[in-house]
Amino acid sequence: MATLHIETVQSLDTPELALYRTLRRPEEHERAGVLVATNVKVLQRLLASRFPIVSLLLTPAWLERLEPRLRARPEALRVYLGDQALLETITGYQLHQGALAVAKIPPQPGFDALLGSAPRPLLLAAVEGIASAENLGSVVRSCAAFGVSFLIVGETCGSPFQRRAVSGSMGTIFEQPVVQVENLVATLPTLRARGVRCLAAHPRPGAKKLTAVDLRGDCCLVFGAEGPGLSAAALAACDDTVEIPMPSHMNSLNVAAATAVFLYEATRQRG
């Protein structure tokens, strides 16, 4: 049973609370190797995960509700208590839930380790050029919902551990295997050499319709940013190009929505 070190705070100006004061500066969290959970559903998933918790900032009401789960954690926990008005000053708008936490990002398995341990047939996803943390978080959430073995995040994407990405994933980032690679275009031929078909989700003349493509074998679905889509180099590194059937006056979906459609079709085919 975890020991709780509880301290009531009247101000956020102490050094221990610096990571809560800098929610709008995600690069500082990245350098520190931590993430911040800013809503209760995400926090509850964090409490059930293997991610080491550094501290929590709670209202007294949330401490009372969460205390049994906090004491079930393996590590000693530092809990800062503040009233609702104090916590609202963190973001500059009304924070309805009153529960935040900082956690360390544990070392993540590498590409080769994930590829070697994932059950077959493989269902992978890869992303390029996604700057929106919310979209990236939604992609992580879809990967978790549809049983993706692991998500490959290219070097032109933001971090899936940014606060808004963690929130967008609804905490599924704590469960969904993710690997960040230094060169996505070079990674795709590595997958193909191991028998994994790489399919670019990209509407263009000659693209195959999603419903006509067999997704039951080892495959990696590759998604690009909304607007420009995948780079020419990424398209060239894939086996084929696939698009979602839709009326001619529409030519694309938000990347988070497109990911969900593609992954649903893959899992539907796999039964």
C-alpha positions in Angstrom: 0.0 0.0 0.0 1.4 3.4 -1.0 2.2 6.1 1.5 0.6 9.4 0.7 2.5 12.6 1.5 -0.3 15.2 1.5 0.4 18.9 1.5 -2.1 21.7 1.3 -1.0 24.6 -1.0 -2.3 28.2 -1.2 -0.2 29.1 -4.2 1.3 27.5 -7.3 4.6 29.4 -6.9 6.6 26.7 -5.3 9.3 24.9 -7.3 7.5 21.5 -6.7 4.5 22.8 -8.7 6.5 24.1 -11.7 5.3 21.3 -14.0 1.7 22.3 -13.3 2.4 26.0 -14.0 3.9 25.2 -17.4 1.0 23.3 -19.0 1.1 25.5 -22.1 4.9 24.9 -22.6 4.9 21.2 -23.6 8.6 21.3 -24.7 9.6 21.8 -21.0 7.7 18.6 -20.1 9.4 16.8 -22.9 12.8 17.8 -21.7 11.9 16.6 -18.2 10.7 13.3 -19.5 7.3 13.7 -17.9 3.6 14.0 -19.0 0.7 15.7 -17.4 -2.8 14.2 -17.0 -5.4 17.0 -16.8 -8.8 15.2 -16.6 -10.2 12.6 -14.4 -10.7 9.8 -17.0 -7.1 10.2 -18.1 -5.9 10.2 -14.5 -7.9 7.1 -13.7 -6.2 5.3 -16.6 -2.8 6.6 -15.4 -3.5 5.1 -11.9 -4.1 1.7 -13.5 -0.9 1.9 -15.6 2.8 1.2 -15.1 3.8 4.9 -15.6 5.5 6.1 -12.4 3.5 9.0 -10.8 5.6 12.0 -9.6 2.8 13.9 -7.9 -0.9 14.8 -8.0 -2.7 18.1 -7.6 -6.2 17.6 -6.4 -9.1 19.3 -4.7 -10.0 17.8 -1.3 -13.2 16.2 -2.9 -11.1 14.3 -5.5 -8.6 13.2 -2.9 -11.5 11.6 -1.0 -12.8 9.8 -4.1 -9.4 8.7 -5.4 -7.7 7.8 -2.1 -8.3 4.0 -2.3 -6.8 3.9 -5.8 -3.9 6.1 -4.8 -3.1 3.8 -1.8 -3.1 0.8 -4.2 -0.2 2.2 -6.2 3.3 0.7 -5.7 5.1 4.0 -5.1 4.9 6.6 -2.4 2.8 9.5 -3.7 3.1 13.3 -3.1 -0.4 14.9 -3.2 -0.8 18.6 -3.3 -4.3 19.8 -2.2 -5.7 23.1 -3.5 -9.2 24.5 -3.8 -11.0 24.7 -7.1 -10.3 28.4 -7.6 -6.5 27.8 -7.3 -6.5 24.9 -9.8 -8.5 27.0 -12.3 -5.6 29.5 -12.4 -3.4 26.9 -14.1 -5.2 27.0 -17.4 -6.9 30.4 -17.3 -10.4 28.9 -17.7 -12.7 27.0 -15.5 -11.3 23.6 -14.7 -14.4 21.6 -13.8 -12.7 18.4 -12.7 -10.1 19.4 -10.2 -7.7 16.5 -10.6 -4.2 16.6 -12.3 -1.1 14.5 -12.1 2.5 14.4 -13.4 4.0 11.1 -14.3 7.4 10.0 -15.7 7.4 8.5 -19.2 9.1 5.1 -18.8 11.5 3.8 -21.4 9.5 2.7 -24.4 10.2 -0.6 -26.3 12.1 -0.1 -29.5 10.9 -0.8 -33.0 12.7 -4.2 -33.4 11.5 -5.4 -30.0 7.9 -4.5 -30.8 8.0 -6.0 -34.2 9.5 -9.2 -32.9 7.0 -9.6 -30.0 3.7 -8.6 -31.7 1.3 -11.4 -32.5 0.5 -12.2 -36.1 -1.2 -11.2 -38.3 0.3 -7.7 -37.6 -1.9 -4.6 -37.8 0.3 -1.5 -37.6 -0.3 2.2 -38.1 2.2 4.9 -38.9 1.8 8.6 -39.0 3.8 11.4 -40.8 3.6 15.2 -40.4 0.9 15.4 -37.7 1.5 18.6 -35.8 -1.9 18.7 -34.0 -1.5 17.0 -30.6 -5.3 16.5 -30.4 -5.3 14.7 -33.7 -2.3 12.5 -32.7 -4.1 11.7 -29.5 -7.2 10.6 -31.3 -5.1 8.4 -33.6 -3.6 6.7 -30.5 -7.2 6.2 -29.2 -8.3 4.6 -32.4 -5.2 2.3 -32.4 -6.1 1.1 -28.9 -9.8 0.7 -29.8 -9.0 -1.5 -32.9 -6.2 -3.6 -31.6 -3.2 -2.1 -33.4 0.0 -4.0 -32.4 1.9 -0.7 -32.3 1.8 2.8 -33.7 4.8 4.2 -35.5 5.2 8.0 -35.0 7.4 9.6 -37.6 10.0 12.3 -36.9 7.8 15.1 -38.4 5.0 14.5 -35.8 4.7 16.0 -32.4 5.1 13.8 -29.3 2.3 11.5 -28.4 3.1 12.3 -24.7 2.2 16.0 -25.0 -0.6 17.1 -22.6 -3.1 17.6 -25.4 -2.2 14.3 -27.1 -2.5 12.4 -23.8 -6.0 14.0 -23.3 -7.0 13.3 -26.9 -6.1 9.7 -26.4 -8.3 9.6 -23.3 -5.3 8.0 -21.5 -5.0 5.1 -23.9 -1.4 6.2 -24.5 -0.7 4.4 -21.2 -1.7 1.1 -22.8 -1.1 1.5 -26.5 2.4 0.6 -27.7 3.9 3.5 -29.6 7.4 3.9 -31.1 8.9 7.1 -32.3 11.3 6.7 -35.2 14.0 9.0 -36.5 13.1 8.3 -40.2 9.7 7.1 -41.1 10.5 6.8 -44.8 13.4 4.5 -44.1 11.4 2.5 -41.6 8.7 1.5 -44.2 11.1 -0.6 -46.4 12.2 -2.4 -43.3 8.6 -3.4 -42.7 8.2 -4.5 -46.3 11.4 -6.6 -46.1 9.8 -8.5 -43.2 6.6 -9.2 -45.2 4.5 -6.3 -43.9 2.4 -4.6 -46.6 2.6 -0.8 -46.3 -0.6 0.9 -47.5 -0.7 4.6 -47.9 -4.0 6.2 -46.8 -4.0 8.9 -49.5 -6.7 9.9 -52.0 -5.3 10.3 -55.5 -6.0 9.0 -59.0 -5.5 5.3 -59.2 -5.9 4.7 -55.5 -7.7 1.5 -54.5 -10.9 1.7 -52.6 -10.6 0.7 -49.0 -13.4 -1.9 -49.2 -11.7 -3.7 -52.1 -8.3 -4.2 -50.3 -7.5 -7.3 -48.4 -6.3 -6.2 -44.9 -6.3 -9.6 -43.2 -2.5 -10.2 -43.5 0.4 -8.4 -42.0 -0.1 -4.7 -42.9 0.8 -1.2 -41.9 -1.6 1.6 -42.6 0.3 4.9 -43.2 -1.4 8.3 -42.5 -0.3 11.8 -43.3 -1.3 15.3 -42.1 -4.7 16.8 -42.9 -4.3 19.0 -46.0 -1.0 17.9 -47.6 -1.4 14.2 -46.8 1.6 12.0 -47.1 4.9 13.2 -48.6 6.0 12.0 -52.0 8.8 10.0 -50.3 6.4 8.2 -48.0 4.1 7.4 -50.8 7.0 6.0 -52.8 8.0 3.8 -49.8 4.6 2.1 -49.6 3.3 -0.9 -51.6 0.0 0.7 -52.6 -2.3 3.7 -52.1 -5.8 3.3 -50.7 -8.7 5.7 -50.2 -12.0 5.8 -48.5 -15.0 5.6 -50.9 -16.9 8.9 -50.7 -18.8 11.3 -52.9 -16.8 13.1 -55.5 -17.3 16.5 -53.9 -15.4 15.3 -50.8 -11.8 14.3 -51.1 -10.6 13.7 -47.6 -11.4 13.3 -43.9 -9.7 14.6 -40.8 -6.8 12.2 -40.1 -8.2 11.1 -36.8 -11.5 10.2 -38.5 -9.7 8.5 -41.4 -7.6 6.4 -39.1 -10.7 5.1 -37.3 -12.4 4.2 -40.7 -9.3 2.3 -42.0 -8.7 0.5 -38.7 -12.4 -0.5 -38.4 -12.3 -2.0 -41.9 -9.2 -3.9 -41.0 -10.7 -5.4 -37.9 -14.0 -6.1 -39.6 -12.2 -8.1 -42.2 -10.3 -10.0 -39.5 -13.5 -10.9 -37.8 
